Structures are given as structure tokens and as C-alpha cells.
């Protein structure tokens, strides 16, 4: 018995060493699991905090989109009929999802949507099928400028019909109306408690197209009237945005006249000026406390004769509080069917932001 007892006593240190090793291994794995659990909890907590922060940030900001010339007649209509089964959603199919991310989407409509009137313009006269309005609604347009050199292509009857059809579809139009007061009144959008006023003007074609007290027409670009309209809009809204149909076709830099009126609008109190008509992209600049995009280029147009006329920008404007915090030119190209696609953020030195 003494032999066996002495042998057990002799083996006790090894036993305790083995026991200690088992406890150490157990505690080590327990520690690893505890660390893993802590990291997972921290990640979930951080994710919730971060997600909550960014959701709050997104909820507090307003996103405005601006696009240039939209023409759904001529070659665009041909593509819609031949490849789009006469569905006017066709030109917008590749870009509509992106456009719908905006709180307000603005564009320039080149010509009336109507089945009325007779051609009174040049060979470059546009009138869109009634179904064209379905495509504009599908794309999510909230405001369209009618102050341009094509609004009278099929006479006063077609122009007035266009006003009614846009209104009936829930799309606001600016720069035109059944009288001078309507043509020069701002379209005001109240987004998340911020009031944003839009005004539109044209100085191409004939001044006789100007709306008068008892006559329909468009807002013709004149210094004193511009000053008066902006002052009135500023009294009613937090931000004022001006749309100008001006400049020279296919010129990639603004004319002296464009610079004069755009900068004048900012001096009068506008926060942003967007231009269209040249059919090509022109520079964007910060001027005083505002921004100027001289030409957004074509958005949908059948000018496939050059790379410049087949591309444009979507101007993305981010508003926080009652200020423009960021202006982002988003580049795109039209494909062979005149559908805008290939969206990417542009960091072109062309834009002096």
C-alpha cells in the first residue's frame, strides 16, 4: 500500500500541471469567444449609429437634378417607333431609376406637346406626340422650361395646348403662361420645409413671343424684369434658381452675353443659374455666392453628328438647411437610340467648382 501511495504522491505534480493546462486552454478559448462577441456587438452598435447618422443626414438634405435639352420629335420619334414599340418611355429606360433619386427633376422641353396648330417655324420645327408626356412622367420630371426658341414652332394654339397638357399631367412649367403674370411667376417647390423658387427665360427668336397682360407667351429675358422677378421670388422662397435658354449653338464656351446675364442674375440674388440651347456642355463656375452652369448640353436629342452633341451632364445640386452645399456634374452619353446612359461623376477640369 505504501508503494502505491508513494507513487500517487509522486505523480501529483504532473496531475496538477495537466489540470492547470486544461484550465488555461478553457480560459483562453473563453477569452477568444468573449472578444469575438464584443467585436460583433461593437460592429452592430457602430453600424446602427453610422446608419442612423447617414440616414439622418440624407433625410436633412435635398437633392435637385437639372438636365438640358429634351426633344422627342424627328429622329428620336423614329427610334421610339422602330425600336421602342412606340412607347415614349423608351428614351428614358436606361436612366429613369437614377433620375428618380432627385427630390425635384428639371429639364428644358424643346417644342410643344400637342396635336394642334400648324408649322410656323423653320425646317427645324418640333412638335411632340401627345404620348410623349407619358415618357416625361415615367422619368419623373417635376418642372419643365417652356421658355425657348421652339415653343412657338406650331403657333400659339399648340403652345397653349402644351401648357394645359403639362399641367394635366402634374408637371409644372415655367417661363411661359397665358399672360405676363403667369410667365414671370416662379414655380415654388416646398421640399422638407425649404422653399425653392424656379424662374425661366429665353432671348432667342422673337421678342414678340413675350407674354403680355392679356396674351399668352413666354418670359423674355430683360434686365429690369429679371431684377423684379428675382426680388419677388426671394421674398417668397429660401432659394432662387434661374433657367436661361441662351447662347450660341455648338460653342463649348459661353458668350459675353451669357456671362453678363448669368452673373447679373446672381448679383440680383439668385443662388443658381442653369443654361441650355448650345446643345453642348459648357463650363460650370462658382460666382460670388452662387453657381452658374452655362449649358448642360443635350439630354435627349437626335444630333448624332458629333460626340459633343451626344453627351451632356445631369447637374446634381445638394441643399442642406437653406444653402447649396454641393454642385456635382454627372456625365452621361446617349447611345445610338438617343437614350442617355453611362452615368459617372465627372471631375473634368472644365468645371471650375
C-alpha positions as CSV (number, residue, x, y, z in Angstrom):
1,X,0.0,0.0,0.0
2,X,2.8,2.3,0.9
3,X,4.3,1.7,-2.6
4,X,1.2,2.6,-4.4
5,X,0.5,5.6,-2.1
6,X,4.1,6.9,-2.6
7,X,3.7,6.5,-6.4
8,X,0.4,8.6,-6.4
9,X,2.1,11.3,-4.3
10,X,5.0,11.3,-6.8
11,X,2.6,11.7,-9.8
12,X,0.6,14.6,-8.2
13,X,2.7,17.5,-9.7
14,X,2.2,16.1,-13.2
15,X,-1.6,15.8,-12.5
16,X,-1.8,19.4,-11.3
17,X,0.2,20.5,-14.2
18,X,-2.1,18.8,-16.6
19,X,-5.1,20.2,-14.8
20,X,-3.7,23.7,-15.0
21,X,-3.1,23.2,-18.7
22,X,-6.7,22.3,-19.2
23,X,-8.0,25.3,-17.2
24,X,-5.6,27.6,-19.2
25,X,-6.9,26.2,-22.5
26,X,-10.5,26.6,-21.4
27,X,-10.0,30.2,-20.2
28,X,-8.1,31.1,-23.4
29,X,-10.9,29.9,-25.6
30,X,-13.4,31.7,-23.3
31,X,-11.4,34.8,-23.8
32,X,-11.4,34.5,-27.6
33,X,-15.1,34.0,-27.7
34,X,-15.6,37.0,-25.4
35,X,-13.5,39.1,-27.7
36,X,-15.4,37.9,-30.7
37,X,-18.7,38.6,-29.1
38,X,-17.5,42.1,-28.0
39,X,-16.4,42.9,-31.6
40,X,-19.7,41.7,-33.0
41,X,-21.7,43.9,-30.5
42,X,-19.4,46.8,-31.3
43,X,-19.9,46.3,-35.1
44,X,-23.7,46.1,-34.7
45,X,-23.7,49.2,-32.4
46,X,-21.4,51.2,-34.8
47,X,-23.4,50.1,-37.8
48,X,-26.6,51.3,-36.1
49,X,-25.0,54.6,-35.1
50,X,-23.5,55.1,-38.5
51,X,-26.6,54.1,-40.4
52,X,-28.7,56.3,-38.2
53,X,-26.3,59.2,-38.8
54,X,-26.2,58.8,-42.5
55,X,-30.0,58.3,-42.7
56,X,-30.4,61.4,-40.7
57,X,-28.0,63.3,-43.0
58,X,-29.8,62.1,-46.1
59,X,-33.2,63.0,-44.5
60,X,-32.0,66.5,-43.9
61,X,-30.6,67.1,-47.4
62,X,-32.4,68.0,-50.6
63,X,-31.3,66.7,-54.0
64,X,-32.1,68.6,-57.2
65,X,-31.4,67.4,-60.7
66,X,-31.2,69.6,-63.8
67,X,-30.9,68.3,-67.4
68,X,-30.6,70.2,-70.7
69,X,-32.5,70.0,-74.0
70,X,-35.2,67.4,-74.4
71,X,-36.5,66.8,-77.9
72,X,-38.8,63.8,-78.6
73,X,-39.6,64.5,-82.3
74,X,-37.8,63.8,-85.6
75,X,-35.1,61.2,-85.2
76,X,-35.9,60.4,-81.6
77,X,-39.5,59.7,-82.5
78,X,-38.3,57.4,-85.3
79,X,-36.2,55.4,-82.8
80,X,-39.2,55.2,-80.4
81,X,-41.4,53.8,-83.1
82,X,-38.9,51.4,-84.7
83,X,-37.1,50.1,-81.6
84,X,-39.3,51.1,-78.7
85,X,-42.7,49.8,-79.9
86,X,-44.0,53.4,-79.9
87,X,-43.6,53.6,-76.2
88,X,-42.4,57.0,-75.1
89,X,-40.8,55.6,-72.0
90,X,-38.1,54.1,-74.4
91,X,-35.8,57.1,-74.4
92,X,-35.7,57.2,-70.6
93,X,-35.4,53.5,-69.8
94,X,-31.7,53.4,-69.1
95,X,-31.7,56.5,-66.8
96,X,-35.1,56.7,-65.2
97,X,-34.1,54.9,-62.0
98,X,-31.3,57.4,-61.5
99,X,-33.4,60.4,-62.2
100,X,-36.0,59.3,-59.6
101,X,-33.4,59.8,-56.9
102,X,-34.0,63.6,-57.1
103,X,-36.4,65.5,-54.9
104,X,-37.0,67.8,-57.9
105,X,-36.2,67.0,-61.5
106,X,-35.9,69.8,-64.1
107,X,-35.4,69.9,-67.8
108,X,-35.9,72.1,-70.9
109,X,-38.6,70.9,-73.3
110,X,-37.8,71.8,-76.9
111,X,-41.2,72.3,-78.5
112,X,-44.8,71.8,-77.6
113,X,-46.6,68.5,-76.8
114,X,-49.7,68.9,-78.9
115,X,-51.8,67.7,-81.9
116,X,-52.9,71.3,-82.6
117,X,-51.5,74.2,-84.6
118,X,-49.6,74.4,-87.9
119,X,-45.9,74.8,-88.5
120,X,-44.8,78.4,-88.5
121,X,-41.2,77.9,-87.6
122,X,-38.2,76.9,-89.7
123,X,-37.3,73.5,-91.1
124,X,-36.0,72.8,-87.6
125,X,-39.5,72.9,-86.0
126,X,-40.6,70.4,-83.3
127,X,-43.9,69.2,-82.1
128,X,-44.2,66.2,-79.9
129,X,-46.8,63.4,-80.0
130,X,-49.4,63.5,-77.2
131,X,-47.9,60.2,-75.9
132,X,-44.6,61.9,-75.2
133,X,-45.9,63.2,-71.9
134,X,-46.1,59.6,-70.7
135,X,-42.3,59.3,-71.1
136,X,-41.7,62.6,-69.2
137,X,-44.0,61.4,-66.3
138,X,-42.3,58.0,-66.3
139,X,-38.9,59.7,-66.0
140,X,-40.1,61.7,-63.0
141,X,-40.0,65.3,-64.3
142,X,-41.4,67.8,-61.9
143,X,-40.6,71.0,-63.8
144,X,-40.1,71.8,-67.5
145,X,-39.0,75.1,-69.0
146,X,-41.1,76.2,-72.0
147,X,-39.1,79.4,-72.4
148,X,-37.2,78.6,-75.5
149,X,-37.0,79.2,-79.3
150,X,-39.1,76.2,-80.2
151,X,-42.2,76.8,-78.1
152,X,-43.9,78.7,-81.0
153,X,-42.9,76.3,-83.7
154,X,-46.6,75.3,-84.3
155,X,-48.1,78.6,-83.2
156,X,-49.9,79.9,-80.2
157,X,-52.6,77.2,-80.2
158,X,-50.1,74.4,-79.9
159,X,-48.2,76.3,-77.2
160,X,-51.3,76.9,-75.1
161,X,-52.3,73.3,-75.6
162,X,-48.9,72.3,-74.3
163,X,-49.4,74.3,-71.1
164,X,-52.7,72.6,-70.4
165,X,-51.3,69.1,-71.1
166,X,-48.3,69.5,-68.9
167,X,-50.5,70.9,-66.1
168,X,-52.9,68.0,-66.5
169,X,-50.1,65.5,-66.2
170,X,-48.9,67.1,-62.9
171,X,-45.8,68.7,-64.4
172,X,-45.1,72.3,-63.6
173,X,-43.9,74.5,-66.5
174,X,-42.0,77.7,-66.1
175,X,-41.1,80.7,-68.3
176,X,-44.4,80.7,-70.1
177,X,-48.1,81.2,-69.4
178,X,-51.5,82.5,-70.6
179,X,-50.5,86.0,-69.6
180,X,-47.4,88.0,-68.4
181,X,-48.0,87.4,-64.7
182,X,-48.0,83.6,-65.2
183,X,-45.0,83.7,-67.4
184,X,-42.9,85.7,-64.9
185,X,-44.2,83.9,-61.8
186,X,-41.9,81.5,-60.0
187,X,-42.7,77.8,-59.6
188,X,-42.1,77.3,-55.9
189,X,-41.4,73.8,-54.5
190,X,-41.6,73.2,-50.8
191,X,-39.3,70.4,-50.1
192,X,-38.8,69.3,-46.4
193,X,-39.8,72.8,-45.3
194,X,-37.4,74.6,-47.7
195,X,-39.0,76.7,-50.4
196,X,-37.2,76.7,-53.7
197,X,-38.2,79.1,-56.5
198,X,-37.7,78.4,-60.2
199,X,-37.8,81.1,-62.9
200,X,-37.2,80.6,-66.7
201,X,-36.3,83.0,-69.5
202,X,-35.5,83.0,-73.2
203,X,-33.8,85.5,-75.5
204,X,-33.7,83.6,-78.8
205,X,-36.2,84.0,-81.6
206,X,-38.6,86.9,-81.4
207,X,-39.4,89.3,-78.6
208,X,-43.0,89.3,-80.0
209,X,-43.3,85.9,-78.3
210,X,-43.3,87.7,-75.0
211,X,-46.4,87.1,-72.8
212,X,-48.4,90.3,-72.2
213,X,-51.2,91.3,-69.8
214,X,-53.9,89.6,-71.9
215,X,-51.8,87.5,-74.2
216,X,-50.1,84.1,-73.8
217,X,-46.4,83.7,-74.4
218,X,-43.0,83.3,-72.7
219,X,-40.8,85.2,-70.4
220,X,-38.4,87.3,-72.5
221,X,-35.0,88.0,-70.9
222,X,-34.8,91.6,-70.0
223,X,-32.6,93.2,-67.2
224,X,-35.2,95.1,-65.3
225,X,-37.9,92.4,-65.5
226,X,-35.3,89.9,-64.3
227,X,-34.4,92.0,-61.3
228,X,-38.1,92.4,-60.4
229,X,-38.9,88.7,-60.8
230,X,-35.9,87.6,-58.7
231,X,-36.8,90.1,-55.9
232,X,-40.3,88.8,-55.8
233,X,-39.2,85.2,-55.7
234,X,-36.7,85.9,-52.9
235,X,-39.5,87.4,-50.9
236,X,-41.4,84.1,-51.3
237,X,-38.7,81.4,-51.1
238,X,-35.5,80.4,-49.4
239,X,-33.5,79.8,-52.7
240,X,-33.9,81.1,-56.2
241,X,-32.9,79.2,-59.3
242,X,-32.9,80.7,-62.8
243,X,-33.2,78.8,-66.1
244,X,-31.8,80.6,-69.2
245,X,-32.3,79.5,-72.8
246,X,-29.4,81.4,-74.3
247,X,-26.0,81.2,-76.0
248,X,-24.7,80.0,-79.4
249,X,-25.2,76.6,-80.8
250,X,-22.3,74.1,-80.6
251,X,-20.0,76.6,-78.8
252,X,-18.2,74.9,-75.8
253,X,-17.6,78.2,-74.0
254,X,-20.1,80.8,-73.0
255,X,-20.5,84.1,-74.9
256,X,-20.1,87.5,-73.4
257,X,-23.9,87.8,-73.3
258,X,-24.3,84.6,-71.4
259,X,-21.8,85.6,-68.8
260,X,-23.4,89.0,-68.5
261,X,-26.9,87.7,-67.8
262,X,-25.9,84.7,-65.7
263,X,-23.7,86.8,-63.4
264,X,-26.3,89.6,-63.3
265,X,-28.9,87.0,-62.0
266,X,-26.5,86.1,-59.2
267,X,-25.9,89.7,-58.4
268,X,-29.7,90.3,-58.3
269,X,-29.9,87.5,-55.7
270,X,-30.3,84.2,-57.5
271,X,-28.5,81.2,-56.0
272,X,-28.1,79.1,-59.1
273,X,-28.3,79.6,-62.9
274,X,-28.7,76.8,-65.3
275,X,-28.4,77.2,-69.1
276,X,-29.4,75.3,-72.2
277,X,-29.6,75.8,-76.0
278,X,-26.0,75.4,-77.2
279,X,-26.5,71.6,-77.4
280,X,-23.0,71.0,-76.0
281,X,-21.7,71.2,-72.4
282,X,-20.2,74.5,-71.3
283,X,-18.3,75.3,-68.1
284,X,-19.7,75.5,-64.6
285,X,-18.4,78.1,-62.2
286,X,-18.8,79.5,-58.7
287,X,-19.6,83.2,-59.0
288,X,-19.9,85.3,-55.8
289,X,-22.2,83.4,-53.5
290,X,-23.9,81.4,-56.4
291,X,-23.2,78.9,-59.1
292,X,-23.6,79.1,-62.9
293,X,-23.9,76.1,-65.3
294,X,-23.8,77.9,-68.6
295,X,-25.0,74.9,-70.7
296,X,-26.0,71.4,-69.6
297,X,-25.8,70.1,-73.2
298,X,-28.3,67.8,-74.8
299,X,-30.3,65.3,-72.7
300,X,-32.3,63.6,-75.4
301,X,-31.8,64.9,-78.9
302,X,-31.1,63.4,-82.4
303,X,-27.8,65.2,-83.1
304,X,-25.7,62.1,-83.7
305,X,-23.2,64.0,-85.9
306,X,-20.7,64.6,-83.1
307,X,-19.5,63.3,-79.8
308,X,-20.1,66.6,-78.1
309,X,-23.8,66.7,-79.0
310,X,-24.3,63.1,-77.9
311,X,-23.2,63.8,-74.3
312,X,-24.4,66.1,-71.5
313,X,-24.4,66.5,-67.8
314,X,-27.0,66.0,-65.1
315,X,-26.4,68.8,-62.6
316,X,-26.8,67.3,-59.1
317,X,-27.3,70.0,-56.5
318,X,-27.3,69.2,-52.8
319,X,-29.0,71.5,-50.4
320,X,-28.7,71.5,-46.6
321,X,-30.5,73.9,-44.5
322,X,-31.2,76.8,-46.8
323,X,-27.9,76.7,-48.7
324,X,-26.4,75.0,-51.7
325,X,-23.7,72.8,-50.2
326,X,-22.5,70.9,-53.3
327,X,-22.8,71.1,-57.1
328,X,-21.9,67.9,-58.9
329,X,-21.8,67.5,-62.7
330,X,-22.8,63.9,-63.6
331,X,-21.6,62.9,-67.0
332,X,-23.6,60.7,-69.5
333,X,-23.7,59.8,-73.1
334,X,-26.6,58.9,-75.5
335,X,-26.4,55.6,-77.3
336,X,-27.4,55.1,-80.9
337,X,-31.0,55.1,-80.0
338,X,-30.7,58.5,-78.3
339,X,-31.1,57.0,-74.8
340,X,-29.0,58.7,-72.1
341,X,-26.8,56.2,-70.3
342,X,-23.2,55.7,-68.9
343,X,-23.6,57.7,-65.7
344,X,-20.5,58.7,-63.8
345,X,-19.4,61.5,-61.6
346,X,-17.3,64.0,-63.6
347,X,-14.1,65.6,-62.3
348,X,-13.3,67.4,-65.5
349,X,-11.1,70.4,-65.2
350,X,-13.6,72.0,-67.4
351,X,-15.8,72.7,-64.4
352,X,-14.4,75.4,-62.2
353,X,-16.0,74.5,-58.9
